[in-house]
Structures are given as structure tokens and as C-alpha cells.
Amino acid sequence: MLVQDRILPTSDSPKLHNHRKPFSIASKNLDLSTWATENLYKIVTILLLITTVAALFFLRNYSTAGGDAAALLCLQSTQSRTIHPKFPNINWNSIDRIVDKSTPFANFRSEKWIVVSVADYPSDSLKRMARIKGWQILAIGNSRTPKDWKLKGAIYLSLETQAQLGFRVVDYLPYDSYVRKTVGYLFAIQHGAQKIYDVDDRGNVIDDDIGKHFDVELVGEGARQEVILQYSHENPNRTVVNPYIHFGQRSVWPRGLPLENVGGIGHEEFYTEVFGGKQFIQQGISNGLPDVDSVFYFTRKASLEAFDIRFDDRAPKVAFPQGTMVPVNSFNTIFHSSAFWGLMLPVSVSTMASDVLRGYWAQRLLWELGGYVVVYPPTVHRYDKVEAYPFSEEKDLHVNVGRLINFLVAWRSSKHRLFEKILELSYVMAEEGFWTEKDLHFTAAWLQDLLAVGYQQPRLMTLELDRPRATIGHGDRKEFVPQKLPSVHLGVEEIGTVNYEIGNLIHWRKHFGNVVLVMFCSGPVERTALEWRLLYGRIFKTVVILSKEKNTDLAVEEGQLDYVYKYLPKVFDRYSSADGFLFLLDDTILNYWNLLQANKSKLWITNKVAKSWTTVSVSGNSDWFVKQADMVKKVVAAMPAHLQVNYKDSVKDHQNLVICNSEVFYIPRRFVADFTDLVNLVDEMDVHHKVAIPMFFSAMDTPENFDSVLNSMKYKQKLQSNSTLFYSPEAPAIHPWSVTSEHDFIKLIRIMAAGDPLLMELV
């Protein structure tokens, strides 16, 4: 109860008096035990009160010490992983109908609706959109919308009007956010919608004709009965695609694409085809300012000049098979009635993540209906207002989107009705921390409101998502080579040399595309993990980041540097089809363009780098060296014959201990089993990483068989500062180099651009 809600006695209320007589021992002879027995409930109540106050004091003191924000963030990010949300109990057969009794449009019906959120007076783009024939525009207000908002031909729902519609979802919606469009979707469905065009108010529909660009009709006389080009399902490990490449912009990526995928700029070798008619979600491309994230927006801006990026309007529309996803937004997308359930915008995530999260969630559920997403050539021109993009609003998107996609692709349900599957998926997503329990109950309210406004849930298709996919024959392969349209790099239009640079990037990625990079971060991962993924994820198949502390939100795994080699077999098992594994400490910079000549079937290590690989005499040295040497002898004695022979041939003086700082080394696929066996031999012994790695390498193969690629790396024991004079783009690797902040990362990127000029796009 709020303070102002409490009922206080008035001046006329009778005063309370204490009529009890003072306590007297003579009046009642009580011993302590009798008194305690008679007042037991009072004692328990007081103890509980004291415990509660103490707990509150502890939490308050903890937060004062600086732990409150971290504790809250930790709770928000892990709550659903440690606490099972309460699953909503819904009686699907007893949901009362909701009819419009509060607006002048109770009897109005239209099949085609444009739904837009408005926070300011009507823009010129919105005024043009209101004149498009055959489409009813519906504007949804929020707390920032002017009170006198109006537009001829548009239906406007103010906050007050929204509250009177009787929808359950209203209770969950923030007052100042575009996600209030959820109310608009329900209103449109309630008033006869069969197609909903989800837009913002800053885009002009090209030629003012929605039907010219999208497949507005999927059945009947107006439907285009044609096959649609579709991405190939040949690679089962590909779960997400950058559609901008297909439409001519290889170095631009959409908001919601995992950052580790932005380096994949090669076009499709071949496509397949799918019959049209089930493209229930249709995503349009935007010219001018496409739907890009803040990373792209900030790194490509050299001035306040507005973006004007163009895509190929002659490229064919393209579909995505089951198992492959694409970012979907709320700026330029048509939803057909079979996918209306997928319009719900989550409320417990940031606004810049809400529609992207919705898009992936809806795509996964669309597979249960046999439906798919299709991306179309440019349908609108969105104008760049040259405003700062809120990176903070996107941070949770960049952190979680890759994990979300993998989770959704793997998710399966045995439910027999669509809405039951939707609710089950929303529950599991709350458990996994992709959104909170609030969105679980918001989903339940949304589904009930859909039924209440007369929506009929589609029937499921009897599809086996795990059945073997059909083999793609030669006759099934369809070719399309995208154009290479001019783009922008730091505000400068692309010139001829960029094609050469992109060709290099494709070459590097092809060479190392199936090599897994395992990186240990000794620095603050919250400041550098995303940056390392962005830098090296352009080249390597996967970047696995280890640190002394696990960070689930950043996909950082726990590992102890002194024994980090013991974690590698787990990574080997996880990526069983990888060509090899490259280990790297974050104090060492990898010039990947100088590694192309290395043999990926051989071991790489710094055995010829004097300050990295050293021999220490055990006699007369500290106890630590003596203990390490004793453990090495035990491991060598237990080695299988072929490993022991290699070791004894490689290490002639068994009285000395070989030490390697092991900042960088490479293990090809053919040595993975031997490495794992050697780790198992160490078992619980405390063999240090610097001792174990040279021992393992000496056992796996003789040094003359190691590849020499790392022999010429620039190496010092200590460096006072990150000097540009110390860095060399001709060296395969540089040690040491400290990156502990975004500023350090930017400085590094700028000097690495001497070997990879396209890196300048990142800063």
C-alpha cells in the first residue's frame, strides 16, 4: 500500500488510550519459561522482523560498496537461468471476445493496414504514405506524441484511446516506446486486417506503390504464381545470412546480424528455388539509410554527411530455407495473416533489440507452418537524419544474438497447436535469459488478445525438422552473381582498390575459414571481448574466448591461464570438423595476412624465438622448477611409445626443463588426438602451461617438422607502451601488446590497417 493510500484518523476520531495496568509481579506470578510459552508467537514475529531488517541492511551496504549495479545486472542476466518462471495457465476455450466499443471506427473494416509509431508531428514521408491507395494507415501514439496529433486519412490511437480498447497487452507496454505498436496490430486485426505493413515514419515507399515491390496477394487471381530464388541448405552449419550481399552491398550489414558474421562477404556459389505462396513474412530493403546497427553507423561516418546507400533493385527476391535465418525489422516489413502471431514486440529488452528479437523468434515458429521469410529489393528510401545511434540500446543485441540464433535453430517442441508452441518457446527463452519472465506473461496476454479479436491460429504442418535434407542435384542449382555496388568507407566513396582489398579478405577467410581461434583474455573482457571477436571473427571460423571469470552474456568461458591447455580438448570436441586450432593470448597480436604460407597440417610454435622458448637448468634452481621437472618425467614415462620416442629425440638433455611462454601456437587436426592423450596423462598434476605446451609439442613431432611461420615474429619480454615503431605489418605476430580498452583497440586497428586496409572500416 502506498503512503497516500493509507487511511489516517481524522480529528473527530476517538483517541486510543492504554487501559492496561502497569505490569506487576504480584498480580501474576510468571516464571521465564511460562512467559516464553505464552508469548511464543510474539517472539517468532520479532525474530523474523529483526532478520528481515538485517538482510535489508546487508543488501544496502553491499550496494553502497559498488555492488548494486553489478548484482542487479547479474540478476537480470541470470535470473531466468537459475529460477524457473511461472508458466501461464490459460484456458484457451474460455476467452471472451473483445469488440471495439470506444472508438468511432467500431464498424470500419479494411484488409490492408499500415501500422506506424509516432512520437512527433506527421513527417513528410508519413503524409505521402497516408495517400497510398488501398491501405489504411494506423498511427500509434506514446507519451512523447503531441496531444493535438492528427493526419488526414489516418486513424490515430492516443495513449488514452489505447487504454480503453480492453486489450490485455496494454498492462505490459512502456509509455514512451514504439513497442506500443502491439496495440495497433491487435486493433488492425480486430478491424479486418489480412496484411499488415510494419513501418516507421522516415521512409518513402518507392513509386508510392506497395504492391509493386511486395507480394501482397499470396492466393487468388492477384497472386504471383512463381518460384522464388532460395539460399542453399547445403551447409548445415550456416544459421544466419547477410542479405545485403545478395543486393549488391558486400560490406554493409543489417542490424541484428551477429558481429562475428560481418566478415563473411562472399556471395553464394549457387541457389535453389522454392514455390511461392508461403512467404508469410516479407522483409524489404531500404535505400538511403538501410537498417544498420550503431557499429556500422559510427565506423563508416567521417563527417555529418548523411548516408545514401543504394542497393540493386534488379536483384531477384530471395527466400531462406529452414535452418537459415535473416534479420527482420519493424521498419519495412509485411506480415500476412498466417504470421500475425509473430508481430508481438518484446517489452523486457531494449527498444533497438525488440524487433530483431521478434524477427528471429517469429522465423523459428514460421517453420512449424511450412512458411518462410523472403527479402525483397529496395522498397523504400529512408532518410538519414544524421543522429547518433544509441549503442547502449543495442549492446544486449550484440552480446546475445549469436547465441539466440543457435538456440532457436536447435529448439524443438512436441506441442500440437501453434499457440502452445509459441508459449512454450517464450517460456524457454525466459529460462535461457533471452528475455525475462515479463515477456513470457506478455506473450500469454498477446495470444489471448489475438483470439479475443477473432484471430484463428494457423494449423501446424506435419514437418520433421530433423529429417535428412534432400540432396541438391546439378539441375537444382541456380546461379546469380550479385552486383558490386559502390559503398562508403569512412565517408569516402569506394574506389577500385577496395575490390582488391575485399578480394584479399575473401582469400584470407577462405584459407582460415575452418580454423578455430582460441583466445585467452587476461584483460577486462567486458571492454575487449566484442572487439576481439569483431577483429578476428572476420577471418576465422569461430573465435572461442576464455578468461579467468566466466561471462555468459559475452559468451566468455572460464579458464585458468596456468593450466589453460586442459580446456583445449573440450574445444576440440565441440568443433570436430575444424581443420585446426590456433591458440592466442591477448597480449600478442596476430598479423593473419602473413600466415598464408604456413602449412596448416603442421605444428606451429615459437621454438626458434629465443626469448619465448628457453631451457632452464633444474639443478640449483628454485623448488618450483624442480617440481615441474619431476612431473614432466612422470608424464614422459607414461607416454605411448611413439610420443615418448619423439620427446626423447627432441629433448636431448633431460636434466634441463624446457619453458615456452606459449603466447601463440597452432595444432592441426591430425595432432588433436595426441594432444588430448597428453592432457589426459597430466591428469590432476599441476604442470604449468609454460611447461606442458613445449613438452606436448616435443612429443607430438620433432622440431625440424614444425612449420617455421612464427620464427620471425617480433618478440620482447616487456614493452613499456604500445609503440607504433615496435609494430611491424611484415611480422607474423607481435608480442607484447596491451589492449585493455576501446581506445587501445582503435589504436591497434589503425596500425594493423597497414596489412589489412579494410580494417579502417571498423574505426
QUIMO-V884284 format. One line per field, one symbol per residue. phi: phi as a letter, one per 30 degrees, with the letter a starting at -180 (. if undefined). burial: b if it has 16 or more other ideal C-beta (glycine too) atoms within 10 Angstrom, else e. A space follows every 10 residues. Layout:
phi=???
burial=???
This chain:
phi=.dedddccdd ddddddcccd dedbdddadc ddddddddce dddddddddd dddddddddd dddddjcddd dddddddced dcbdddddcc cdcbcddccd cccdcecdba dbbccbcbbb dedddddddd cddibcdbcc dbdcdedcda aejccccded dedcdiddde dcdddcbddd eedddddddd cjdcbbccbc cbbcddihbd ddcccdccbj dddddbdbdb ddcdcdddcb bdddddcjcd ccbdejdedd cdddcdddda cbbbddkbdd bbccdcdicd dcdddddddc ccaddddbdc cddcdddbcb dejbcbdbcc cabccdedce eddececccd ddcddddedd edddddddci cacbcceecb cccddhcddd eddceddddc dddddddddd dbbcdcbedd dedddddddd ddidbcdedd ddddddddde ddcjdcdddd cdccdcdedd dddddddcca cddcdebbbh icddcedded dddddddddd dceccccccc cdddddcbed ddddddddcc ebccccadbd bddchccdac edbddddded deddcdcdda bccbddcbcc cddccddddd ccdbacdcce dccbccdddi cdeddddddd dddddddcdd eddddedddd cdcddccdcb dhdaabbded cddddddddd ddhcdddded cddddddddd adedcddced dcddbbdbbd adcddddbdd ddabbcacbb addddddded ddddcbeddd ddb
burial=eeeeeeeeee eeeeeeeeee eeeeeeeeee eeeeeeeeee eeeeeeeeee eeeeeeeeee eeeeeeeeee eeeeeebeeb eeeebeebeb eeeeeeebeb eeeebeeeeb ebbbbbbbbe ebbebbeebb ebeebbbbbb bbeebeeebe beebbbbebe bbeebbbbbb ebbeeebbbb bbbbbbbbbb bebbbbbbbb bbbbbbeeeb eebbbbebee eeeeeeebbb bbbeeeeebb bbbbbbbbbb bbbbbbbbbb bbbbbeebee bbebebebbb bbbbbbbbbb bbbbbbbebb beeeeebebb bbeebebbbb ebbbbbbbbb bbbbbbbbbb bbbbbbbbbb bbbbbbbbbb bbbbbbbbbb bbbbbbbbbb bbbbeeeebe eeebbbbbbb bbbbbebbbe bebeeeebbb bbbebbbbbb bbbbbbbebb bbbbbbbbbb bbbebebbeb eeeeeeeeee eeeeeeeeee ebebbebbbe eeebeeebee bbebbbebbe bbbbbbbbbb bebebebbbb bbbbbbbbbb bbbbbbbeee bbbbbbbebe bebbbbbbbe bbeebeebbb bbbbbbbbbb bbbbbeebeb ebbbbbbebe ebbeeeebee eeeebeebbe bbeebbeebe eebeebbeeb beeeebbbbb bbbbbbbbbe bbebbebbbe bbeeeebbbb bbbbbbbbbb bebeebbebb eebbbeeeee ebeeebbbee bbbbbbbebe eeebbebbbe bbbebbbbbb bbe
